[in-house]
Amino acid sequence: MADESERRSILAANAIQLRGTRTQLFHLADDDRIHHPFHLHGHRFSVNALDQQHQPPQEPQDKLPS
């Protein structure tokens, strides 16, 4: 059974699908527990994609000093 934080994350993502407001979109973008893709005004968003600026690069960059 899902723990409380995971359950709330799923419910929050479902609420976004139903309401689709920008305020909720950017509020949830700050919550890294939510990884569900959802739709906003007909456009598909992923909170992970919106939050990538806070994550380290996935692959090493060629131009970084070694």
HELIX and SHEET records of a PDB file:
HELIX    1   1 GLU A    4  ARG A   19  1                                  16    
HELIX    2   2 ARG A   22  ALA A   29  1                                   8    
HELIX    3   3 VAL A   47  LEU A   50  1                                   4    
HELIX    4   4 GLN A   52  HIS A   54  5                                   3    
SHEET    1   A 2 PRO A  37  LEU A  40  0                                        
SHEET    2   A 2 HIS A  43  SER A  46 -1                                        
END                                                                             
